């Protein structure tokens, strides 16, 4: 599939088509109230619990169980249903709608395309990603940066690999907002080059004066950096929130569940939990509401 067809079929329509049972009947925008109400019916506990863990409610998504798409210039692993990957038990985790683990070849990328009413967080893992949008922002986000776009009433943007030769790897994450049709907004930060070990660094928050980039949702993201044998306790930020843990590197254990690189682990109905590193590790914790209203 070429890039033009990919953008038309995958990026523009995915917010509605990947969620609704019939992609052909779905609107390609989330701005219609009736379409939005249908989407919201899918927010919540539409995943199979992990019955192996008795002390907390969890769902386990092993790395090799993710959806995979190979478009040549783009290779993407989908933790949740997206475009041609549809799994009714892998639609979302609360308001966390998309977690794509993307690889883009040198000189390639996504041309200008629209989004609305979605919080979009991008985290480069390797390489540099060029960004341009209809708000007039032109930027390069690099490994160690975190970018957010509140699409709100509607934006267009493009993302390209800055290098002509080396691949860029990045996470793109979509979160349903708690308020629609807001004025679109852009922000990015650069993380410390030497973060504290065996601790969590907040990189996303709903509060303007808090650490990290701001999103239009009661969601907090943290990156944890651990040495083998290290541990830390994470306290859930808000009642009714759950936490989706995504292992970037290494291996950890949570509630007796071993997790390896690129495994995903959702936890809810708890106030806190402990992360224990069984090897040097980095992980992303996404603390999100389990229901929209």
C-alpha positions in Angstrom: 0.0 0.0 0.0 1.5 3.4 -0.9 1.6 6.3 1.5 -1.4 8.2 -0.1 -3.6 5.2 0.2 -2.3 4.4 3.7 -3.1 7.9 5.0 -6.6 7.8 3.4 -7.5 4.4 4.8 -5.5 4.3 8.1 -4.8 7.7 9.6 -7.8 9.8 8.6 -10.5 7.2 9.3 -8.9 5.2 12.2 -10.4 7.1 15.1 -13.9 6.0 14.1 -13.4 3.0 11.8 -11.0 1.1 14.1 -13.5 1.3 17.0 -16.9 0.8 15.5 -17.9 -2.8 14.5 -18.5 -1.8 10.9 -15.6 0.3 9.5 -17.5 0.9 6.3 -20.5 2.4 8.0 -18.5 4.6 10.4 -17.9 8.3 9.9 -14.3 9.3 9.3 -14.5 12.1 11.9 -15.2 12.0 15.6 -16.8 15.4 15.5 -20.4 14.2 14.9 -22.3 13.9 18.2 -23.9 10.7 17.2 -20.6 9.1 16.1 -18.9 10.3 19.3 -21.6 8.8 21.5 -21.1 5.4 19.7 -17.4 5.6 20.2 -17.8 6.3 23.9 -19.8 3.1 24.4 -16.5 1.3 23.7 -14.6 3.1 26.4 -14.1 1.0 29.5 -13.7 -2.7 30.3 -13.8 -4.2 26.8 -10.8 -6.4 27.5 -10.3 -9.9 29.0 -8.9 -9.9 32.5 -5.7 -11.8 33.3 -7.0 -14.4 35.7 -3.5 -15.5 36.7 -3.2 -12.5 39.0 -5.5 -12.8 42.0 -4.5 -9.7 44.0 -5.5 -7.0 41.4 -7.5 -6.6 38.2 -5.1 -6.9 35.3 -5.0 -7.5 31.6 -1.8 -8.9 29.9 -0.8 -8.1 26.3 2.4 -9.9 25.4 4.6 -8.2 22.8 4.1 -10.9 20.2 0.3 -10.8 20.5 0.1 -7.2 19.1 -1.3 -6.5 15.7 1.3 -5.9 13.0 1.2 -3.9 9.8 4.0 -3.8 7.2 3.6 -1.0 4.6 7.2 -1.2 3.5 8.3 2.3 4.5 6.3 1.9 7.7 6.2 -1.0 10.1 3.9 -0.7 13.1 2.9 -2.9 16.1 -0.6 -2.1 17.4 -1.3 -2.7 21.1 -5.0 -1.9 20.4 -7.2 -2.3 17.3 -6.1 0.1 14.6 -6.9 0.3 10.9 -6.8 -3.3 9.4 -6.0 -4.8 12.8 -9.3 -5.5 14.6 -9.6 -7.4 17.9 -12.8 -6.9 19.9 -10.9 -7.6 23.1 -8.2 -5.2 22.3 -10.0 -1.9 21.5 -8.7 0.3 24.2 -7.8 0.5 27.9 -10.1 3.0 29.4 -9.6 6.3 27.5 -6.3 5.0 26.1 -7.3 4.3 22.5 -4.1 3.8 20.5 -0.6 2.7 21.3 1.4 2.2 18.1 5.1 1.2 18.1 6.2 2.6 14.7 9.3 2.2 12.5 9.7 4.6 9.6 12.4 4.3 7.0 14.8 7.1 6.1 13.2 9.9 4.0 9.7 8.6 4.6 6.8 9.6 6.7 3.2 10.8 6.9 2.0 13.7 4.7 -0.4 16.3 5.9 -3.5 14.6 7.4 -6.3 15.7 9.8 -7.2 14.8 13.3 -9.9 16.1 15.7 -11.0 15.6 19.3 -8.1 13.4 20.3 -5.0 13.9 22.5 -2.0 12.7 20.6 1.3 12.0 22.3 4.5 11.1 20.4 7.6 9.7 22.1 10.6 9.1 19.8 12.8 6.1 20.9 15.4 6.3 18.2 16.2 8.9 15.5 14.5 12.3 14.8 11.0 13.0 13.6 10.1 16.2 11.7 6.8 17.8 12.5 4.7 20.5 10.8 1.1 21.4 11.5 -1.7 23.8 10.5 -1.1 25.8 13.7 2.2 27.0 12.2 4.5 24.7 14.4 7.6 23.4 12.7 9.8 21.2 14.9 12.0 18.2 15.2 11.4 15.8 18.1 14.2 13.5 19.1 14.8 10.5 21.3 14.4 11.9 24.8 11.6 14.3 23.7 7.9 14.1 24.4 5.4 15.8 22.1 1.6 16.4 22.5 -1.1 17.7 20.2 -4.5 18.4 21.5 -6.4 18.1 18.2 -9.5 19.6 19.5 -11.7 21.3 16.9 -9.4 20.1 14.2 -5.8 20.2 13.0 -3.6 18.9 10.1 -0.1 17.8 10.6 2.7 15.8 8.9 5.5 13.6 10.4 8.6 12.7 8.5 11.9 10.9 9.3 14.5 13.7 9.3 17.2 11.3 8.2 17.4 10.1 4.6 19.1 6.9 5.6 18.5 5.9 9.2 15.2 4.7 10.5 13.2 6.5 13.2 11.3 4.6 15.9 8.6 6.2 18.0 5.5 5.6 20.0 2.3 7.3 19.0 -0.4 7.3 21.6 -4.0 8.5 21.4 -6.2 9.4 24.4 -9.8 10.4 24.3 -10.2 14.0 25.7 -12.6 14.9 28.4 -13.7 18.0 26.5 -14.5 18.3 22.8 -13.9 21.0 20.2 -11.2 22.8 22.3 -8.8 25.1 20.6 -6.0 22.9 19.2 -2.7 23.1 21.1 0.9 21.9 20.7 3.7 21.4 23.1 7.0 19.4 23.5 9.6 18.9 26.2 13.1 17.4 26.4 13.6 14.9 29.2 16.7 14.9 31.5 19.6 13.0 30.0 20.4 11.3 33.3 17.0 10.6 35.1 16.9 9.2 38.6 17.1 5.4 38.7 14.5 3.3 40.4 12.0 6.1 40.2 9.3 7.6 38.0 9.6 10.8 35.9 6.3 12.5 35.0 6.1 13.4 31.3 2.4 14.0 30.8 -0.2 15.7 33.0 -3.6 17.4 32.9 -2.2 20.4 34.8 -0.7 23.4 33.1 1.9 24.1 35.8 2.8 20.5 36.5 5.8 18.4 35.1 5.5 17.2 31.5 3.3 18.2 28.6 -0.4 18.9 29.2 -3.3 16.9 27.9 -7.0 17.6 27.9 -7.8 14.6 30.1 -7.2 13.4 33.7 -4.2 11.4 32.5 -0.6 11.2 33.8 2.3 9.5 32.0 5.5 8.5 33.7 8.7 7.0 32.5 10.5 4.7 34.9 14.2 3.9 34.7 15.4 0.9 36.8 18.5 -1.0 37.5 18.4 -4.7 38.0 17.0 -5.5 41.4 15.6 -2.0 41.9 12.0 -1.3 42.8 9.5 1.6 43.3 5.9 2.0 44.3 3.6 3.8 42.0 0.5 5.5 43.4 -2.5 5.9 41.0 -3.2 9.6 40.5 -7.0 9.6 40.6 -9.8 7.4 41.8 -11.4 5.6 38.9 -8.1 5.6 36.9 -6.2 2.5 35.8 -2.6 2.2 34.6 -1.3 0.7 31.4 2.3 -0.3 31.8 4.4 -0.7 28.6 7.9 -2.1 28.9 10.3 -0.1 26.6 13.5 -2.0 27.5 14.5 -4.8 29.9 12.3 -6.8 32.2 10.2 -6.1 35.3 7.7 -7.8 37.6 4.4 -6.4 38.8 2.1 -8.3 41.2 3.9 -11.5 40.4 3.6 -11.0 36.7 6.9 -11.0 34.7 7.0 -8.5 31.9 9.5 -8.3 29.1 10.3 -5.7 26.4 7.2 -4.4 24.6 4.8 -6.3 26.8 1.7 -4.3 27.9 0.0 -4.8 31.3 -3.2 -3.0 32.4 -4.0 -2.6 36.1 -7.2 -1.1 37.6 -9.2 -1.0 40.8 -6.0 -0.5 42.9 -4.5 2.5 44.7 -0.9 1.6 44.2 1.4 -1.2 43.0 5.1 -2.0 43.1 7.4 -2.4 40.1 10.4 -4.7 40.6 13.1 -4.8 37.9 14.5 -8.2 37.1 17.0 -6.6 34.7 17.9 -3.0 33.8 14.7 -1.6 32.4 12.7 1.4 31.2 8.9 1.5 31.1 6.1 3.9 30.3 3.2 4.1 32.7 -0.1 5.6 31.4 -2.4 6.5 34.2 -5.8 7.1 32.6 -9.6 7.2 33.4 -11.3 3.8 32.9 -14.5 5.6 31.7 -15.0 8.9 30.0 -17.9 10.2 32.1 
